[in-house]
Amino acid sequence: LSDYSGLAKKHPALAAAMTVFILSFIGFPPTLGMVGKFYLFRAVIDGGFVWLAIIGVLTSLVSAFYYLRIVVNMYMNNGEPAVERETWLGLTTSTMAVLTVIVSLVPQFLFAWASEAVLKLL
């Protein structure tokens, strides 16, 4: 965790992108992680496995605690992050963070593309 201390002060765009990715892991709206967890839990409940959905939600809450410790460390703690940032890597990371939010707002395009790819494989 100490490797992330002070990341927001030294590389704010990288810290913001990483925050978006961590929120996506947690399943926080509006990120792709929320869309994925929503469809997963909906399918599990529709299949009659409510107990499994409850376990999934509980494990998501536990993981959120650990993921958010990283975010707190990036923004609240002082220190020197153990990250060397290249310009092209920052551009790529920022682009992917923006896409993580944008695609979650219109996931039907992603699902249509994925369904088409699966049908071609079958």
PyMOL commands that place a pseudoatom at each C-alpha (Angstrom):
pseudoatom trace, name=CA, resn=LEU, resi=1, chain=A, elem=C, hetatm=0, pos=[0.000, 0.000, 0.000]
pseudoatom trace, name=CA, resn=SER, resi=2, chain=A, elem=C, hetatm=0, pos=[2.825, 2.396, 0.708]
pseudoatom trace, name=CA, resn=ASP, resi=3, chain=A, elem=C, hetatm=0, pos=[3.760, 2.314, -2.985]
pseudoatom trace, name=CA, resn=TYR, resi=4, chain=A, elem=C, hetatm=0, pos=[0.564, 4.273, -3.704]
pseudoatom trace, name=CA, resn=SER, resi=5, chain=A, elem=C, hetatm=0, pos=[1.059, 6.946, -1.024]
pseudoatom trace, name=CA, resn=GLY, resi=6, chain=A, elem=C, hetatm=0, pos=[0.950, 10.420, -2.518]
pseudoatom trace, name=CA, resn=LEU, resi=7, chain=A, elem=C, hetatm=0, pos=[0.097, 9.219, -6.023]
pseudoatom trace, name=CA, resn=ALA, resi=8, chain=A, elem=C, hetatm=0, pos=[-2.693, 11.805, -6.351]
pseudoatom trace, name=CA, resn=LYS, resi=9, chain=A, elem=C, hetatm=0, pos=[-0.265, 14.646, -5.649]
pseudoatom trace, name=CA, resn=LYS, resi=10, chain=A, elem=C, hetatm=0, pos=[2.442, 13.494, -8.043]
pseudoatom trace, name=CA, resn=HIS, resi=11, chain=A, elem=C, hetatm=0, pos=[0.292, 12.002, -10.851]
pseudoatom trace, name=CA, resn=PRO, resi=12, chain=A, elem=C, hetatm=0, pos=[-3.318, 13.191, -10.397]
pseudoatom trace, name=CA, resn=ALA, resi=13, chain=A, elem=C, hetatm=0, pos=[-4.586, 11.832, -13.735]
pseudoatom trace, name=CA, resn=LEU, resi=14, chain=A, elem=C, hetatm=0, pos=[-3.149, 8.396, -13.016]
pseudoatom trace, name=CA, resn=ALA, resi=15, chain=A, elem=C, hetatm=0, pos=[-4.686, 8.418, -9.523]
pseudoatom trace, name=CA, resn=ALA, resi=16, chain=A, elem=C, hetatm=0, pos=[-8.069, 9.457, -10.950]
pseudoatom trace, name=CA, resn=ALA, resi=17, chain=A, elem=C, hetatm=0, pos=[-7.938, 6.692, -13.563]
pseudoatom trace, name=CA, resn=MET, resi=18, chain=A, elem=C, hetatm=0, pos=[-6.955, 4.145, -10.953]
pseudoatom trace, name=CA, resn=THR, resi=19, chain=A, elem=C, hetatm=0, pos=[-9.830, 5.319, -8.761]
pseudoatom trace, name=CA, resn=VAL, resi=20, chain=A, elem=C, hetatm=0, pos=[-12.260, 4.740, -11.640]
pseudoatom trace, name=CA, resn=PHE, resi=21, chain=A, elem=C, hetatm=0, pos=[-10.868, 1.233, -12.142]
pseudoatom trace, name=CA, resn=ILE, resi=22, chain=A, elem=C, hetatm=0, pos=[-11.103, 0.425, -8.434]
pseudoatom trace, name=CA, resn=LEU, resi=23, chain=A, elem=C, hetatm=0, pos=[-14.688, 1.701, -8.310]
pseudoatom trace, name=CA, resn=SER, resi=24, chain=A, elem=C, hetatm=0, pos=[-15.395, -0.545, -11.283]
pseudoatom trace, name=CA, resn=PHE, resi=25, chain=A, elem=C, hetatm=0, pos=[-13.952, -3.543, -9.415]
pseudoatom trace, name=CA, resn=ILE, resi=26, chain=A, elem=C, hetatm=0, pos=[-16.281, -2.720, -6.525]
pseudoatom trace, name=CA, resn=GLY, resi=27, chain=A, elem=C, hetatm=0, pos=[-19.261, -2.442, -8.870]
pseudoatom trace, name=CA, resn=PHE, resi=28, chain=A, elem=C, hetatm=0, pos=[-19.924, 1.212, -8.163]
pseudoatom trace, name=CA, resn=PRO, resi=29, chain=A, elem=C, hetatm=0, pos=[-22.206, 3.039, -10.625]
pseudoatom trace, name=CA, resn=PRO, resi=30, chain=A, elem=C, hetatm=0, pos=[-21.627, 4.313, -13.288]
pseudoatom trace, name=CA, resn=THR, resi=31, chain=A, elem=C, hetatm=0, pos=[-18.851, 1.880, -14.211]
pseudoatom trace, name=CA, resn=LEU, resi=32, chain=A, elem=C, hetatm=0, pos=[-18.713, -1.317, -16.208]
pseudoatom trace, name=CA, resn=GLY, resi=33, chain=A, elem=C, hetatm=0, pos=[-18.175, -3.285, -13.020]
pseudoatom trace, name=CA, resn=MET, resi=34, chain=A, elem=C, hetatm=0, pos=[-21.644, -2.270, -11.856]
pseudoatom trace, name=CA, resn=VAL, resi=35, chain=A, elem=C, hetatm=0, pos=[-23.164, -3.420, -15.141]
pseudoatom trace, name=CA, resn=GLY, resi=36, chain=A, elem=C, hetatm=0, pos=[-21.384, -6.772, -14.925]
pseudoatom trace, name=CA, resn=LYS, resi=37, chain=A, elem=C, hetatm=0, pos=[-22.348, -7.366, -11.302]
pseudoatom trace, name=CA, resn=PHE, resi=38, chain=A, elem=C, hetatm=0, pos=[-25.939, -6.341, -11.998]
pseudoatom trace, name=CA, resn=TYR, resi=39, chain=A, elem=C, hetatm=0, pos=[-26.318, -8.868, -14.814]
pseudoatom trace, name=CA, resn=LEU, resi=40, chain=A, elem=C, hetatm=0, pos=[-24.498, -11.551, -12.841]
pseudoatom trace, name=CA, resn=PHE, resi=41, chain=A, elem=C, hetatm=0, pos=[-26.620, -11.131, -9.719]
pseudoatom trace, name=CA, resn=ARG, resi=42, chain=A, elem=C, hetatm=0, pos=[-29.795, -10.897, -11.795]
pseudoatom trace, name=CA, resn=ALA, resi=43, chain=A, elem=C, hetatm=0, pos=[-28.981, -14.191, -13.545]
pseudoatom trace, name=CA, resn=VAL, resi=44, chain=A, elem=C, hetatm=0, pos=[-28.143, -15.872, -10.237]
pseudoatom trace, name=CA, resn=ILE, resi=45, chain=A, elem=C, hetatm=0, pos=[-31.427, -14.714, -8.659]
pseudoatom trace, name=CA, resn=ASP, resi=46, chain=A, elem=C, hetatm=0, pos=[-33.429, -15.688, -11.766]
pseudoatom trace, name=CA, resn=GLY, resi=47, chain=A, elem=C, hetatm=0, pos=[-31.834, -19.133, -11.499]
pseudoatom trace, name=CA, resn=GLY, resi=48, chain=A, elem=C, hetatm=0, pos=[-33.208, -19.479, -7.978]
pseudoatom trace, name=CA, resn=PHE, resi=49, chain=A, elem=C, hetatm=0, pos=[-29.900, -19.078, -6.152]
pseudoatom trace, name=CA, resn=VAL, resi=50, chain=A, elem=C, hetatm=0, pos=[-30.748, -16.121, -3.935]
pseudoatom trace, name=CA, resn=TRP, resi=51, chain=A, elem=C, hetatm=0, pos=[-28.354, -17.397, -1.262]
pseudoatom trace, name=CA, resn=LEU, resi=52, chain=A, elem=C, hetatm=0, pos=[-25.520, -17.238, -3.791]
pseudoatom trace, name=CA, resn=ALA, resi=53, chain=A, elem=C, hetatm=0, pos=[-26.405, -13.644, -4.689]
pseudoatom trace, name=CA, resn=ILE, resi=54, chain=A, elem=C, hetatm=0, pos=[-26.330, -12.740, -0.994]
pseudoatom trace, name=CA, resn=ILE, resi=55, chain=A, elem=C, hetatm=0, pos=[-22.881, -14.293, -0.659]
pseudoatom trace, name=CA, resn=GLY, resi=56, chain=A, elem=C, hetatm=0, pos=[-21.793, -12.365, -3.761]
pseudoatom trace, name=CA, resn=VAL, resi=57, chain=A, elem=C, hetatm=0, pos=[-23.007, -9.062, -2.325]
pseudoatom trace, name=CA, resn=LEU, resi=58, chain=A, elem=C, hetatm=0, pos=[-21.318, -9.753, 1.003]
pseudoatom trace, name=CA, resn=THR, resi=59, chain=A, elem=C, hetatm=0, pos=[-17.992, -10.614, -0.635]
pseudoatom trace, name=CA, resn=SER, resi=60, chain=A, elem=C, hetatm=0, pos=[-18.308, -7.473, -2.756]
pseudoatom trace, name=CA, resn=LEU, resi=61, chain=A, elem=C, hetatm=0, pos=[-18.692, -5.418, 0.412]
pseudoatom trace, name=CA, resn=VAL, resi=62, chain=A, elem=C, hetatm=0, pos=[-15.628, -7.035, 1.974]
pseudoatom trace, name=CA, resn=SER, resi=63, chain=A, elem=C, hetatm=0, pos=[-13.576, -6.450, -1.171]
pseudoatom trace, name=CA, resn=ALA, resi=64, chain=A, elem=C, hetatm=0, pos=[-14.775, -2.819, -1.294]
pseudoatom trace, name=CA, resn=PHE, resi=65, chain=A, elem=C, hetatm=0, pos=[-13.190, -2.235, 2.103]
pseudoatom trace, name=CA, resn=TYR, resi=66, chain=A, elem=C, hetatm=0, pos=[-9.802, -3.428, 0.847]
pseudoatom trace, name=CA, resn=TYR, resi=67, chain=A, elem=C, hetatm=0, pos=[-10.039, -1.655, -2.510]
pseudoatom trace, name=CA, resn=LEU, resi=68, chain=A, elem=C, hetatm=0, pos=[-10.981, 1.644, -0.886]
pseudoatom trace, name=CA, resn=ARG, resi=69, chain=A, elem=C, hetatm=0, pos=[-7.921, 1.446, 1.358]
pseudoatom trace, name=CA, resn=ILE, resi=70, chain=A, elem=C, hetatm=0, pos=[-5.834, 1.872, -1.811]
pseudoatom trace, name=CA, resn=VAL, resi=71, chain=A, elem=C, hetatm=0, pos=[-7.840, 4.950, -2.845]
pseudoatom trace, name=CA, resn=VAL, resi=72, chain=A, elem=C, hetatm=0, pos=[-7.509, 6.486, 0.624]
pseudoatom trace, name=CA, resn=ASN, resi=73, chain=A, elem=C, hetatm=0, pos=[-3.777, 5.823, 0.532]
pseudoatom trace, name=CA, resn=MET, resi=74, chain=A, elem=C, hetatm=0, pos=[-3.435, 7.539, -2.872]
pseudoatom trace, name=CA, resn=TYR, resi=75, chain=A, elem=C, hetatm=0, pos=[-5.284, 10.695, -1.815]
pseudoatom trace, name=CA, resn=MET, resi=76, chain=A, elem=C, hetatm=0, pos=[-4.872, 11.071, 1.942]
pseudoatom trace, name=CA, resn=ASN, resi=77, chain=A, elem=C, hetatm=0, pos=[-1.365, 9.868, 2.742]
pseudoatom trace, name=CA, resn=ASN, resi=78, chain=A, elem=C, hetatm=0, pos=[1.825, 11.724, 1.989]
pseudoatom trace, name=CA, resn=GLY, resi=79, chain=A, elem=C, hetatm=0, pos=[4.689, 9.890, 0.464]
pseudoatom trace, name=CA, resn=GLU, resi=80, chain=A, elem=C, hetatm=0, pos=[6.576, 9.213, -2.700]
pseudoatom trace, name=CA, resn=PRO, resi=81, chain=A, elem=C, hetatm=0, pos=[4.740, 6.807, -5.014]
pseudoatom trace, name=CA, resn=ALA, resi=82, chain=A, elem=C, hetatm=0, pos=[6.802, 3.972, -6.455]
pseudoatom trace, name=CA, resn=VAL, resi=83, chain=A, elem=C, hetatm=0, pos=[5.578, 4.706, -9.964]
pseudoatom trace, name=CA, resn=GLU, resi=84, chain=A, elem=C, hetatm=0, pos=[7.426, 6.025, -12.962]
pseudoatom trace, name=CA, resn=ARG, resi=85, chain=A, elem=C, hetatm=0, pos=[4.917, 7.364, -15.451]
pseudoatom trace, name=CA, resn=GLU, resi=86, chain=A, elem=C, hetatm=0, pos=[5.395, 7.512, -19.186]
pseudoatom trace, name=CA, resn=THR, resi=87, chain=A, elem=C, hetatm=0, pos=[3.320, 10.001, -21.204]
pseudoatom trace, name=CA, resn=TRP, resi=88, chain=A, elem=C, hetatm=0, pos=[1.845, 7.400, -23.564]
pseudoatom trace, name=CA, resn=LEU, resi=89, chain=A, elem=C, hetatm=0, pos=[0.903, 5.188, -20.626]
pseudoatom trace, name=CA, resn=GLY, resi=90, chain=A, elem=C, hetatm=0, pos=[-0.957, 8.055, -18.954]
pseudoatom trace, name=CA, resn=LEU, resi=91, chain=A, elem=C, hetatm=0, pos=[-2.894, 8.732, -22.150]
pseudoatom trace, name=CA, resn=THR, resi=92, chain=A, elem=C, hetatm=0, pos=[-3.824, 5.066, -22.515]
pseudoatom trace, name=CA, resn=THR, resi=93, chain=A, elem=C, hetatm=0, pos=[-4.845, 4.748, -18.874]
pseudoatom trace, name=CA, resn=SER, resi=94, chain=A, elem=C, hetatm=0, pos=[-6.952, 7.917, -18.960]
pseudoatom trace, name=CA, resn=THR, resi=95, chain=A, elem=C, hetatm=0, pos=[-8.664, 6.820, -22.179]
pseudoatom trace, name=CA, resn=MET, resi=96, chain=A, elem=C, hetatm=0, pos=[-9.562, 3.441, -20.696]
pseudoatom trace, name=CA, resn=ALA, resi=97, chain=A, elem=C, hetatm=0, pos=[-10.902, 5.071, -17.517]
pseudoatom trace, name=CA, resn=VAL, resi=98, chain=A, elem=C, hetatm=0, pos=[-13.176, 7.344, -19.555]
pseudoatom trace, name=CA, resn=LEU, resi=99, chain=A, elem=C, hetatm=0, pos=[-14.356, 4.387, -21.652]
pseudoatom trace, name=CA, resn=THR, resi=100, chain=A, elem=C, hetatm=0, pos=[-15.076, 2.410, -18.471]
pseudoatom trace, name=CA, resn=VAL, resi=101, chain=A, elem=C, hetatm=0, pos=[-17.639, 5.042, -17.530]
pseudoatom trace, name=CA, resn=ILE, resi=102, chain=A, elem=C, hetatm=0, pos=[-19.002, 5.838, -21.018]
pseudoatom trace, name=CA, resn=VAL, resi=103, chain=A, elem=C, hetatm=0, pos=[-19.562, 2.225, -22.062]
pseudoatom trace, name=CA, resn=SER, resi=104, chain=A, elem=C, hetatm=0, pos=[-21.384, 1.546, -18.784]
pseudoatom trace, name=CA, resn=LEU, resi=105, chain=A, elem=C, hetatm=0, pos=[-23.947, 4.196, -19.711]
pseudoatom trace, name=CA, resn=VAL, resi=106, chain=A, elem=C, hetatm=0, pos=[-24.819, 2.381, -22.962]
pseudoatom trace, name=CA, resn=PRO, resi=107, chain=A, elem=C, hetatm=0, pos=[-23.896, -1.277, -22.346]
pseudoatom trace, name=CA, resn=GLN, resi=108, chain=A, elem=C, hetatm=0, pos=[-26.261, -2.607, -25.024]
pseudoatom trace, name=CA, resn=PHE, resi=109, chain=A, elem=C, hetatm=0, pos=[-23.655, -1.837, -27.702]
pseudoatom trace, name=CA, resn=LEU, resi=110, chain=A, elem=C, hetatm=0, pos=[-21.080, -3.900, -25.846]
pseudoatom trace, name=CA, resn=PHE, resi=111, chain=A, elem=C, hetatm=0, pos=[-23.537, -6.774, -25.349]
pseudoatom trace, name=CA, resn=ALA, resi=112, chain=A, elem=C, hetatm=0, pos=[-24.598, -6.709, -29.009]
pseudoatom trace, name=CA, resn=TRP, resi=113, chain=A, elem=C, hetatm=0, pos=[-20.966, -6.857, -30.099]
pseudoatom trace, name=CA, resn=ALA, resi=114, chain=A, elem=C, hetatm=0, pos=[-20.162, -9.667, -27.645]
pseudoatom trace, name=CA, resn=SER, resi=115, chain=A, elem=C, hetatm=0, pos=[-23.271, -11.657, -28.640]
pseudoatom trace, name=CA, resn=GLU, resi=116, chain=A, elem=C, hetatm=0, pos=[-22.338, -11.370, -32.290]
pseudoatom trace, name=CA, resn=ALA, resi=117, chain=A, elem=C, hetatm=0, pos=[-18.825, -12.619, -31.536]
pseudoatom trace, name=CA, resn=VAL, resi=118, chain=A, elem=C, hetatm=0, pos=[-20.157, -15.591, -29.552]
pseudoatom trace, name=CA, resn=LEU, resi=119, chain=A, elem=C, hetatm=0, pos=[-22.568, -16.536, -32.332]
pseudoatom trace, name=CA, resn=LYS, resi=120, chain=A, elem=C, hetatm=0, pos=[-19.708, -16.545, -34.834]
pseudoatom trace, name=CA, resn=LEU, resi=121, chain=A, elem=C, hetatm=0, pos=[-17.784, -18.932, -32.584]
pseudoatom trace, name=CA, resn=LEU, resi=122, chain=A, elem=C, hetatm=0, pos=[-20.715, -21.343, -32.408]
for i in range(1, 122): cmd.bond("trace and resi %d" % i, "trace and resi %d" % (i + 1))
show_as sticks, trace
zoom trace
